[in-house]
Amino acid sequence: MKLFVNGRKNTTSILKEKIKPKDAVVWFHVASLGEYEQGLPIIEVVKELYPNHKIVISFFSPSGYEIKKNATVADAIVYLPLDTKFNARQFIDLVHPDLVLFIKYEFWPNYLSELKKRSIRTLLISGGFRKDMIFFKSYGKWMRTYLETFEHFFVQNKRSKELLNNIGFNNVSVSGDTRFDRVAKQLEHNNELNFIEAFKQDKICVVAGSTWPEDEIILENLINSASPHVKFIIAPHQIKEQQINNFRNKLNKKTVLFSEKEKNNVEDYGVFIIDTIGILSKIYYYADIAYVGGAAGNTGLHNILEPATFGIPIIIGKNFEKFPEAIQLKELNGLYAVSDADDLTLILSKLLCDDDLRNRTGEIVKKFILDNIGATQMIQYYLEGEDVKKP
């Protein structure tokens, strides 16, 4: 909360310093880190199409802003001031964008109203709509008027399009999710990490990424009872020393931290805890199976597409009903949802013992990624004035 409040005090000064009145600007708004990742492919496209424009990215959440505030992809990265009429007018005066792109969701009435008054082009990218959202309730008609700000909606699935069509919005295209394009590009990068290679050796490796304490509770017994031929990499979502130590003390396997790797022979350890950020997407390259955190509790499922791009089975917790990509992949039998430690042990044991099952599941996951790329190119067609069609 302190970051949330104090960070917003700097928004005006950052914009005054980095955005001048005569600058041409494109503004992207993202809620947090996940939406930022969704927006990156489109930011790259916009920079090509509008080379003389500056890029402004606004965040709502501290968890996204604090990690990406110094990223070089934009000319200014700021917190979005709270949604009041005054703040909306002042912010848009300072940014004076020619084009605005909201990523996935976050519909702030005063900002949308001000953008509409000024006839500023506004698009929604990778939108996701659910029936329980206010726009589709009988008492939510007042909120629908703010959706009129959007020149076009690029949504993730047919259900979102149908919901918008049902309340009178036909300027909608099913583009899919730009995150598929983002993660697919990871295969083009050099994903080698020598210390992970040394740790894994020729063993089967389970990577548990973005874990919370709720995830670690169901992981600890599995790790303690696992064969020495299986190695585990744990990448907590929050790098908190006490929390990491609490988890580490419950494990009976030899455990090494990323921060300790220079002083140890990592190949001698069975568990590697990553007490740093920024390398998880590369670590998944070494995984034979991935557990993705967030859905064992109610914090929200983290990105399953990062490991999926490497064509490996995915395991998650039980609370994933708001994540369409997880629902789709589970229906395809590329993803397993577990409710407790016993469930996790059962599923993981099957995957560890049955090479054919593990490989078949991985092929399903790989095809899922390949079948869903193309959203970025579709949006690029639109920005170039071409027909909106899925490539």
Secondary structure as the mmCIF struct_conf table of DSSP 4:
data_model
#
loop_
_struct_conf.conf_type_id
_struct_conf.id
_struct_conf.beg_label_comp_id
_struct_conf.beg_label_asym_id
_struct_conf.beg_label_seq_id
_struct_conf.end_label_comp_id
_struct_conf.end_label_asym_id
_struct_conf.end_label_seq_id
HELX_RH_AL_P HELX_RH_AL_P1 LYS A 2 ARG A 8
TURN_TY1_P TURN_TY1_P1 LYS A 9 ASN A 10
HELX_RH_AL_P HELX_RH_AL_P2 THR A 11 LYS A 18
TURN_TY1_P TURN_TY1_P2 PRO A 21 LYS A 22
STRN STRN1 ALA A 24 VAL A 30
BEND BEND1 ALA A 31 SER A 32
HELX_RH_AL_P HELX_RH_AL_P3 LEU A 33 LEU A 49
TURN_TY1_P TURN_TY1_P3 PRO A 51 ASN A 52
STRN STRN2 HIS A 53 PHE A 59
BEND BEND2 PHE A 60 PHE A 60
HELX_RH_AL_P HELX_RH_AL_P4 PRO A 62 LYS A 68
TURN_TY1_P TURN_TY1_P4 LYS A 69 ASN A 70
TURN_TY1_P TURN_TY1_P5 THR A 72 VAL A 73
BEND BEND3 ALA A 74 ASP A 75
STRN STRN3 ALA A 76 TYR A 79
HELX_LH_PP_P HELX_LH_PP_P1 LEU A 80 LEU A 82
BEND BEND4 ASP A 83 ASP A 83
HELX_RH_AL_P HELX_RH_AL_P5 LYS A 85 VAL A 95
BEND BEND5 ASP A 98 ASP A 98
STRN STRN4 LEU A 99 ILE A 103
BEND BEND6 LYS A 104 LYS A 104
HELX_RH_AL_P HELX_RH_AL_P6 PRO A 109 LYS A 117
TURN_TY1_P TURN_TY1_P6 ARG A 118 SER A 119
STRN STRN5 ARG A 121 GLY A 127
TURN_TY1_P TURN_TY1_P7 LYS A 131 ASP A 132
BEND BEND7 MET A 133 MET A 133
HELX_RH_3T_P HELX_RH_3T_P1 ILE A 134 PHE A 136
BEND BEND8 LYS A 137 LYS A 137
HELX_RH_3T_P HELX_RH_3T_P2 SER A 138 GLY A 140
HELX_RH_AL_P HELX_RH_AL_P7 LYS A 141 LEU A 147
TURN_TY1_P TURN_TY1_P8 GLU A 148 THR A 149
BEND BEND9 GLU A 151 GLU A 151
STRN STRN6 HIS A 152 VAL A 155
BEND BEND10 GLN A 156 ASN A 157
HELX_RH_AL_P HELX_RH_AL_P8 LYS A 158 ASN A 166
TURN_TY1_P TURN_TY1_P9 ILE A 167 GLY A 168
STRN STRN7 VAL A 172 VAL A 174
HELX_RH_AL_P HELX_RH_AL_P9 THR A 178 ALA A 184
HELX_RH_3T_P HELX_RH_3T_P3 LYS A 185 GLU A 188
BEND BEND11 HIS A 189 HIS A 189
HELX_RH_AL_P HELX_RH_AL_P10 ASN A 194 LYS A 200
TURN_TY1_P TURN_TY1_P10 GLN A 201 ASP A 202
BEND BEND12 LYS A 203 LYS A 203
STRN STRN8 ILE A 204 THR A 211
HELX_RH_AL_P HELX_RH_AL_P11 PRO A 213 SER A 225
BEND BEND13 ALA A 226 ALA A 226
TURN_TY1_P TURN_TY1_P11 PRO A 228 HIS A 229
STRN STRN9 VAL A 230 PRO A 236
BEND BEND14 HIS A 237 GLN A 238
HELX_RH_AL_P HELX_RH_AL_P12 GLU A 241 ASN A 249
TURN_TY1_P TURN_TY1_P12 LYS A 250 LYS A 250
BEND BEND15 LYS A 253 LYS A 253
STRN STRN10 THR A 255 LEU A 257
HELX_RH_3T_P HELX_RH_3T_P4 PHE A 258 LYS A 263
BEND BEND16 ASN A 264 ASN A 264
HELX_RH_3T_P HELX_RH_3T_P5 VAL A 266 ASP A 268
BEND BEND17 GLY A 270 GLY A 270
STRN STRN11 VAL A 271 ILE A 273
BEND BEND18 THR A 276 GLY A 278
HELX_RH_AL_P HELX_RH_AL_P13 LEU A 280 ILE A 283
HELX_RH_3T_P HELX_RH_3T_P6 TYR A 284 TYR A 286
BEND BEND19 ASP A 288 ASP A 288
STRN STRN12 ILE A 289 VAL A 292
BEND BEND20 GLY A 294 GLY A 294
TURN_TY1_P TURN_TY1_P13 ALA A 295 ASN A 298
BEND BEND21 THR A 299 THR A 299
BEND BEND22 ILE A 304 ILE A 304
HELX_RH_AL_P HELX_RH_AL_P14 LEU A 305 ALA A 308
TURN_TY1_P TURN_TY1_P14 THR A 309 PHE A 310
STRN STRN13 ILE A 314 ILE A 316
BEND BEND23 LYS A 318 LYS A 318
TURN_TY1_P TURN_TY1_P15 GLU A 321 LYS A 322
HELX_RH_AL_P HELX_RH_AL_P15 PRO A 324 GLU A 331
TURN_TY1_P TURN_TY1_P16 LEU A 332 ASN A 333
BEND BEND24 GLY A 334 GLY A 334
STRN STRN14 LEU A 335 ALA A 337
BEND BEND25 SER A 339 ASP A 340
HELX_RH_AL_P HELX_RH_AL_P16 ALA A 341 CYS A 353
HELX_RH_AL_P HELX_RH_AL_P17 ASP A 355 ASP A 371
TURN_TY1_P TURN_TY1_P17 ASN A 372 ASN A 372
HELX_RH_AL_P HELX_RH_AL_P18 ALA A 375 LEU A 383
TURN_TY1_P TURN_TY1_P18 GLU A 384 GLY A 385
#
